[in-house]
Amino acid sequence: MPVNPAEVAHRAASDAELVAWVDEHDQLLGALPRAELRERGLIGRCTFILLFNGAGDLCVHRRTLSKALYPGYWDVAAGGMVGVQETYADSAARELAEELGVSGVELRFHETFYFEQPGNRLWGAVFSAVWDGALRLQPEEVSEARFISVEQALAESATLLYCPDSLVALQRYQAASA
């Protein structure tokens, strides 16, 4: 349940935002409001940005309680839905700047993957970046953030609520980097 008026207003604007609607092969079908895409069980595009510091620790953040998906969950990736006129890379840069206040960094693209579970169907693009500066959290979407080892994040995900889609993005990144 939303906890403050700013989060409520942000959620309403987010639900009305036009996002890319795609098919099972990631081919663009058009644009739909985010809430309609979710309600109809259709597939959208999403970005996952794994933000590391120079020591190799991963930024994990806690989602606000007003988020439509996974409210209050911990997340191993910044990111979000791709706008209909955006590329995956454009969306990744925008989301990283909005959520964590990080811009002007090199975003490395790794791969796209399909994810599906009830209420969440998407094609996701995995990116990574390195940042040692301060974070500026978007208060309507992110309640707290910290850098921890990847091993600690994966261990925590066994006992704390972590976003399942971004965990898949992290696991795919790890497998490709091994």
Secondary structure by P-SEA (a helix, b strand, c coil): ccccaaaaaaaaaaaabbbbbbcccccccccccaaaaaaabbbbbbbbbbcccccbbbbbbbbccccccccccccccccccccccccaaaaaaaaaaaaccccccbbbbcbbbbbbccccccbbbbbbbccccccccccccccbbbbbcaaaaaaaaacccccaaaaaaaaaaaaaac
